[in-house]
Structure formats: structure tokens, C-alpha cells
Amino acid sequence: MTDLHPITRLFGEAGWTMPPTPQVAHLVAYGQTLASVQSLPGVRVQAEASADGI
């Protein structure tokens, strides 16, 4: 799951370049949308989006 287009668009509108998503465990969300969730060996990131939130 990686839908960073809305975030990269906002960076562009602000005149910035979005940095690359690092190869680290992370969770990126905007509103109630999960844009990116990444686990790595030894670190498990788990999230679920629903109508009630993340």
C-alpha cells in the first residue's frame, strides 16, 4: 500500500519536493486514509483504516 500522490501534490503546491520514503518502519496517514505502512524485520507496523478512524 503506497498512495502518496495526494501528499506529493501538496508538497509540490507548497513549492517543496517530497523527500523519498526512507527504508524504515513507518506509517503515513492523511485524514482517515492510510497512504503507506511498512514493516521491517524486527518491527511490525499494523494499522487498519475504517469509517471510525485509523
N, C-alpha and C positions, 0 to 999 in steps of 0.2 A: 504494500500500500504506500504509494507516494503520489500525492496530488498537491504539489507545492505551487501550481500555477497561480492561484489567487494571491499567494504570499509574494511570489516573484513579481507579479504585476504591480503590487503595492510598492515594493522596493523600487521598481522602475519609475512609477509615478512620482516617487519622492526624490528621484534623481540618484538613487543608490544602486549598487549591484549587490544582489544577494550572495553572501558567501556560500561556498559549496557545503553541503550537508556532511559534516565530519563522520568518519567511520567510528562512531562511539554509540553506545546505547543511548537512545533518545526517544522522546515523544513530542511531536509537533501538532498543535491543535489550534484551530481558529473557530470561534463560536462553538457549535456542538459538532464540528467536523474534525475527524482525525485526518491529518494530512500525511503524517509519516510516523511509524512506530518501528523501532529497530532494536532488536536484542542482539547481544553478542555472547560468546561462550562465557559462562560465569555470571552474566547479568541478564535477567529475564524481565522484559518490559511488556506488560499486558494491559490493554485498555480496550474498552468497547464503547461505541457511541450509540446512544438511544435518544428517544424524544425527550427524556428527562435530563440528559446531560451525558458527560463522559465519565 
